[in-house]
Amino acid sequence: MRDEDARYEAVRSRDARFDGEFFFAVETTGIYCRPSCPAVTPKRRNVRFFATAAAAQGSGFRACRRCRPDAVPGSADWNVRADVVGRAMRLIGDGVVDREGVAGLAARLGYSARQVQRQLTAELGAGPVALARAQRAHTARVLVQTTDLPITEIAFASGFASVRQFNDTIREVYAATPSELRATAPNGGRGGRRATAPSAEIPLRLAFRGPYQSGPVFDLLADEAVPGVEEVSGQPGRRTYRRTLRLPHGTGIVAVDERTGTVKSASGSHPGGWLDARLHLTDPRDLTTAVGRLRRLLDLDSDPYAVDERLGADERLAPLVAARPGLRSPGAADAEEVAVRAVTGKTGAQRLVARYGKTLDAPSGSLTHLFPEPAVLAGAEPHGVLGALTAALADGALRLDPGADREDAQAALAALPGMDPATAAVIRARALGDPDVAPPGLDVPDSWRPWRSYALQHLCAAGELD
């Protein structure tokens, strides 16, 4: 969809498959939209296309109030790509620019700030500051319209350096003041809002594109749940997954509801839908990071159309794809935790939580602990593959953050004494979110690339693999 005429056809047909993959703006109105916007289709000569919402905003366009283009699922490209741009986008999504600035982002990528700026601008039409600003604006809108937090607190919770910067950005992006934006929420701004304190619950909708097989995802979460850190409650089809999170500014408890079926759109195209979530954060500045980690865990930014098209062309996989369209490859809410659990197994993880996990200041039901940090484990149990893994994570010899270089991480894993290739493959697929991982010893054809992780999920769901 890089050809502009093809993109215009997607806009003309209101094709929700491309929401988040690109944005279009209308020069006569000064507004930018998602491809599936139900408004009257503009004339081709008045339309401009952008790779990101930040690029559209940087060109002076404001977000459409009808289709809310800032709320679409993220582009699947950023999860698939292993280059600097893909890694940078994953780090920006995790809030690194807000916490560490462009210099911190560049240092994590191993490039100069100038090189990162040049590559992002050349490909996406916006640099790291503009991309982070667009993300802050979206976070601010969510908090303004779904909570009763004071506007001043929202400004800093969203990552803005000042209230003035916050106000100016909201006016520019949404053509409204924060107070006017709050008034446009359901029921005059009161219906969806719940919180009055920074630590209160924030309700969210986590959007996804296309079909989403929530059953297998929640089955996996239920099977892997470590007591004290995670729980899955309810009956299949109506389950709720809850877990604790260690976040940059504090801690969090997140809950996500299973959803079955699809949501219809006014345009009649297949829009995907959303999962309802609730976040209880000790510091609302962690909202962006917490949402990003939930999205990676649940694989919500995947492009199921591209995955199913490739795998559905394979004779062996075709009936499996037809039976479970939109099957996802779950990732990790905490990459270092997943790596440790891949080594110890569920029983070993339970033991580590009981011995070394940090007790929450305010437990929530059965959720009582944070998973122990690598540095704690490296000091407490320094021997064997667990000790080698946690020591490497603690001293930075092994990086599993969203911007980590996957090949470097693979080499670091392989160098750990006692690390077997099968466990390393699990860590690469889950902790690093690599969509194209095949375990050693399994005959996996190249025709399944670049979606071998998804192919294996289909085989597991069909009972052909453990």
Secondary structure, DSSP 4 states (H G I P E B T S, - for coil): --SHHHHHHHHHTT-GGGBTTBEEEETTTTEEE-TT--SPPPPGGGEEEESSHHHHHHTT-EE-TTT-GGGSPPPTHHHH--SHHHHHHHHHHTTHHHHHHHHHHHHHHTS-HHHHHHHHHHHHSS-HHHHHHHHHHHHHHHHHHH----HHHHHHHTT-S-HHHHHHHHHHHHSS-HHHHHHTSHHHHTSS---SSTTSEEEEEEEE-S---HHHHHHHHHHHPPTTTEEEES-TTS-EEEEEEE-SSSEEEEEEE---S----TT-S---EEEEEEEEESSGGGHHHHHHHHHHHHTTT--HHHHHHHHTTSTTTHHHHHHSTT------SSHHHHHHHHHHHHHHHHHHHHHHPEEEEEEETTEEEEPPPHHHHHHH--SHHHHHHHHHHHHTSS--STT--HHHHHHHHHHSTT--HHHHHHHHHHTS--S----TT----GGGTT-HHHHHHHHHHTTS--
